[in-house]
């Protein structure tokens, strides 16, 4: 089965296909239930035959797969999974909502901060840029986490 990328309601918490590919390239190999093919990133696939149904029509014992072991497939997952993966590697990213020193109630924006496991600030986006939308800050946070991870 597959899900088209234009199904925004379902996909709003999934990372972008570009971020998924970057995560694969830095070693993300967590088990997921969705994947896409490099040649067609607009369609997400999942395999129902790996699920065992119980009486109530809900799924139990879902078998997640590491699709990143394939050369052509890339695992797709939600932002929380990405944040957890980085936390497990000592990079903690948080998103904040503030006026960031402007002291103007009409200019609240989002920013993000990345700390290491000791609590040291490694990057603070508000020093460079703020974001009007939470989703923009979230995507940029993952990009920056990838960059920091690659450079360590």
N, C-alpha and C positions, 0 to 999 in steps of 0.2 A: 504494500500500500504506500501511498505517498500523500504529501500535503503541499499545496502550492504556496509559495512565499507571500502571495497577496492575501492570505488568510491572517490578517493583522491581529485579530483578537487572540488567536492561539499563540502567535509568534512574538508577541510584544516583549516577553521576558527572555527570549532566546538571544544569544549573542549573534552578531552579524556573521555572514559566511566568511568575510575577510578576516575577522578576529578568530574564527574557528580554525582557519588555515594557519594563521600566525601561531596560534596555540599548539597546533599539531607540530609545527616546525621547531618549537622550543621544547618539545617532549611531552605534551599533554597526551596521556594514554588512559584516561579514565573510561570506565564502562558507561555507555550512553545507550539510549534506545532510538535515537534519530541520527541520520547521516545524510550526506548529499554527495553526489559525484562531482569531481572537479569540472568535468565537461558541461555540467548542467546544475549550477548552484542554486537555481530558483525553485527546485523541487526537493523537498525533504522526504526521505524514505524511512519506513519502520517495518518491522517484521512481526506480524500478528501470530505467526505459527510458533513463536518462541514464548508465548504467554499461555498460561493455564487458567481457564475461567472457573470461577466458583458459581454456586447456585444463583447468587444475587446479580449476576451479570457484571460484577466488578472483576478486575484482574488481580490475581495473586501470583506469586512466584515469577514475576517478570524477569526474564534473563536479559540483562544489559550486556552489550557487546562493545569491545574496544575496536571500533571501525577504523581508527587511525593506524592500525597495523597494515591496512590495505594501501596500496599506492594510489588507487583511484578514488577511494572513499575518504570522507572527512567527517568525524563525529561532530554533531551539533548539540549544544547544551545551553542551559540558562546561565545568567550572569552570576547567580549565587554559587554555582559549581565552579566557575572561573575564580571567584574571590576566595573560595575555600582552597582551591588548588594553590593559589599564591600564598595564602596564610600558612599552609602546610610547609611552604618553602621559606617562611620568615618574612614575607612582604604583606603588610596589612594595609589595605586601602579603605578609606572611609569617605563618604560624601556628606557635605554640610550645606546648610542653607543659611545665608547671612547677608548683611549689608557690606561686609568685607571692608570696614573702615570708612565707608562713604557717609555713614550717619544720615541716610536719606531713606525714609520708609518706602519710597517708590522704586528703589533700586536693589531689592533683594535678589540675589542670584545663587546659583549652586557653584560649589567648588569641591575639590577633593584634596586629600592628604594621604601620603604614603609614608608609613613608618616601618622600621624593622622590628624584630622581635624584642629588642631592648627598649623600644619606645622612641628611638631617635628619628627625627623627621628627615626623610630622604628627599621628599618633594612636596611642595605645597602649591597647588595650581593658582591660588588667589594672588600669588606674587607675579603671575604672568597673564592669567586669563580667568574670567568667570563665565558661567554658562547660564543662559536663560532657562533651559529645560534640564530636568533631572536626567533624562535619557542621554542627552549630549555629554553631560558630566560623567555618567556611568561608562559610556563608550570610550571616552578619552582616558578615564581611569584605567581601564583594561589595557589600552594601548600603552600607557606609561608604565604599567606593571610589567608588560611584555618587554619593553625597552630596558627597564632596570634589571630584569631577570637575565636578559641576554648579555648585559654588560658586566654581570658579576661572575 
